[in-house]
Amino acid sequence: MTTAPSSAPDQTAEPKNALDRFFEITKRGSTIGTEVRGGIVTFVTMAYIVILNPIILSGAADIDGNTLSFSAVGASTALTAGVMTILFGLITRLPFAFAAGLGINAFLAFSVVGQVTWPEAMALVMINGAVIVLLAATGLRKMIFDAVPFQLKIAITVGIGLFIAFIGFVNSGFVTSTGSASPPVGLGIGGSVATVPTLLFVATLIITGILVARKVKGGLLIGLVTGTVLAVIVEAIWHLGPQFGDDGSVNPGGWSLTVPALTGTPVSLPDLSLVGAVDFGFDFGKVSVVALVMIVFTLVFSNFFDAMGTMTGLAKEAGLADAKGDFPRIKSALIVEGVGAIAGGGTSSSSNTVFIESGAGIGEGARTGFANVVTGVMFLLAMFLTPLTSIVPTEIAAAALVIVGAMMMAQIKHIDLSDFGVLLPVFLTVTVMPLTYSIANGIGAGFVSWVLVQSLGGKAKSVHPLLWTVAAGFVLFFARGPIEAAFGVA
């Protein structure tokens, strides 16, 4: 592994050319070669999102029973990631790459589209982005970020991690519904791993886990590719076929969604049919205003804190942050991050945000936005390879979900759980998300319990007024059914 430049940033160094001057490459102790290398490494560690995002989004039907095209989501995912990564690099000169945010895409697929259509869901993502841009431009975003307890910010990340992992276990067939009241779920079929696709999930999980544990660059992507190759070989030999046939037949040992068969060409023109596929004409006969407001609130909240924390951490890792955690062009960075949500909604790729995997490129020496330009160009090239991603079976992609969930779970180490007044809200936030299949429910449980436990426990002065407002909003959210019924709202 190539290490980062050992020299400290030289504020007096003369730039070698216009490119160097614009991105401040020499000034930050880096070189063009180092930036190129860092940009490539970042892409390799993030490339899995071009496969994973379409699997998450295309695997869920909306309220009208419609689904998104896998290849179209793959193309729009690569397009938006490429454009936003380059835009962020040019405006902020920082090496933080963008792509569809994990957690938000799961929230859309498993919570939001049960209430609205996909075009309406993406319209809500765009509204969320507009709110974030406004908050960032006025300086309110940083003020609000500082008002929410650190413990709840971490708990939300951990809860989303467990939720994503649980989705992976279910999608792989490793965890299944028993159809009984107790236990409601069980292991595989009849308490054992009984199908080849689920066995390949386990194998992919182990292989990827080993690669990540050994800190292999692009370990997650290598694991996905390896698992997919194994799946293609298995399907070519045994012809397992789909789990659900077109004639209504059921094959318990088949592939749940995608059959890993090599057909057609691996390269083609990208399907950009989802660009602009948004609908702001919400059907209030199917979804209430209260529900829409809470969906937007949850989207804003998830986008809001995850991105702020990630950017602060990456800036510290790159040596670009001061003692308070502020970094160059922070206001511009926060505004562009909001634009990423708008762009993601507009292309139906889900909200785009800064990726923690950018740390791999920073570890390789990237210090400027030029690394982002390199990463972004590679994402744009990936648009033409989306047919290749369509052969990845859900069972293989599920292993990546579990790995990512485990990574997010690691954040729990930053919380001191010796105080039960902290432990209970954190516990509720983390557990309610996967157990109710809703990120919004977990956030709400955490906020309401934090306000009540801290206030009634003699620490009312420590609770920020904002938290009271948010908690009150979630109380209305949890009681929206009876409230709507009382007022005759559909």
C-alpha positions, 0 to 999 in steps of 0.5 A: 500500500502506498502511504500518504505524503509524509510532508506537511502542507507547505503554505508557501510552495509555488504551484507548478501549473494552473491545475496545481494552483486551482486545486492547491495540490502542492500547497497541501503537500500532494502531487498530481500522481498521488491525487490520481492514485487516490481517486482510483482507490476511492472509486474501487472502494465505492464501485459496489454502489453501482451494483448495490443501489439498484438491487435495493431500489429495484427490489421494492414495489411501490404502492401501485405495484410498480418497480424500477428497472435494475439497469436504469437505476444502475445507470442513473446511480453511476451518472449521478455519482460521477457528476456530483463527485466532480462538482464537489471536487471543483467547488470545494477542492476537497477529496470527498466522493459522492454516491447514493447514500446507504440507509436513505435508499433502504428507507425509500425502498422499505418504508416510503414506497409502501405509502407513495409511488416511486416518482413521488418518493423521488420528489420527496427526496428532491424536497429534502435536498432543497431543505438541506440547501436552505439550511446550509446556506443560512448557516442553520445546518451546522447550528442544528447539528451541534444541538442534537446529542452526540449519542443519538447521532451515533445511535442512528448510524448503528440502527441503520447498520442493523436494519441494512444487515437484517435486510441482507439476511432476509434477502439471502434467505438466511433468515425467513418468516416461519409463519408462526406467532412464535418464533416469527422468524427462523434460520433458512428453511426448517431451521437450516441453510437448505438452498444453494443460493443461501449457501453462496450468500454465506460463502460470499459473506465469509470471503468479503469479511476476510478481505475487509478484515485484512484491509484489502483495497476494494475488498467489498467489491472483490467479494461481490465480484467473486460471489457473482462469478461463483453464482454464474458457475453454479447456475451454468452447472445446475440450472437452479432457475428463478424461485418464482416462475412466470406461471406461478410455480414456486421453486424453493431452491431457486434464485429469489430475484436475479438469475446469474446467467451471462446473456447479451453484451456486458457493454451498452449505452446507459439506460437513462429513462429514470432521469426526470421521472419525478412526480410532485402531484401527491395523491392525498387520498392514499397518503396524508400530509402528516405522513409526507411531512414526517417522511421528508423530516426523516430524509432530512434528518438522515441526510443531515447528520450522516453527511456532517459527521462523515465530512468532519471525519474525512477532513480530520483524516486528511489533516484539513480540519482545525481543532473545532472540526471546521475545514476549508469551504465548509459552507460550500461543501454543505450546500453542494451536499444538499444539491446531491440529494436534489440530483439523486431524486431527479435521477431516481438514484436516491439521495447522493451524499459524501461517502466514508469510503473516500477515506481509502483514497485519502489514506492513499494520499489524496488531499484535493478535489482533483482526486474527485475528478478522477473518481467521478470520471470513472463513475461516468465510464461505469455507466456503460457497464451496467448490463454487467451488474444485472447478473448479480443475484440478490443473495450475493448482494445481501452479503455486502449489506451485512458487511456494511451493516457491521461496519456501521455497527462499529460506531457504537464504541464511541458511546458511553453506555454506563448511564442508563439515561443514555443507554435506553434511548440509544437501545431503542433507536438501534433496535426499533429500526430493524424490528419495525422495518422502519428507520423513521420509527427508530429515530422517533423512539430515540428522540422521544425517549431521550427527552422524557428520560433526561427531563424526568431524570432531573436533566431537563436543562440539558435538553435542547429546545429543538429536541422538544420540538422534534420529539413532539413531532414524532409523537404526532407521527406515532399517533397519526392513525388515530389522529387522522381517524378522529379528523376524518382524514383518509 
